[in-house]
Amino acid sequence: MLRKCLFFMLLFIGIVHFSLGEEIGLKNEENINSYRMLKDFYITPRIGFSTLTGQIGVELQYKHVAFDIGYLRTGPPDQDIQNFLTYGIRYYFNPHYRTWYFGVGGGTDFDELHLGFIVGYRWRWGKGWDFCLGYGYVFSGKEAPMIDLAFGYSF
């Protein structure tokens, strides 16, 4: 099951990536100068379903490294609802545009600590909108997949 999910996630990322084209090319002086003027620090509120930023959370990114924290509420309607404080650290290969990332993180329900790794892709468009799609595996605590489906806007 885990292999099938990972296969389909990678297939989806590949199709979308190649259909959207390549990133901004630094072909002339104007593009090179605008690339140099990009910020090093971003604050990105996120909403979605993520084991790094929760259903609502924030990401603080400095150059290639980002720190995530958020709130996640899970559980079937007929059972007890669980509240998690989620956290994570990501590494973006290209900090300003569309890029692959990997991260380490998880959550805590204040009884048990969950920790895992995640690999994903961030699509960025416009001045700050982005969408993250990632998949990973929790290796301590409850063994479950890590999922990252979140929209954000960078300031």
Secondary structure, 3 states (H helix, E strand, C coil): CHHHHHHHHHHHHHHHHHHHCCCCCCCCHHHHHHHHCCCCEEEEEEEEEECCCECEEEEEEECCEEEEEEEEEECCCCCCCEEEEEEEEEEECCCCCCEEEEEEEEEECCCCEEEEEEEEEEEEECCCEEEEEEEEEEEECCCCEEEEEEEEECC
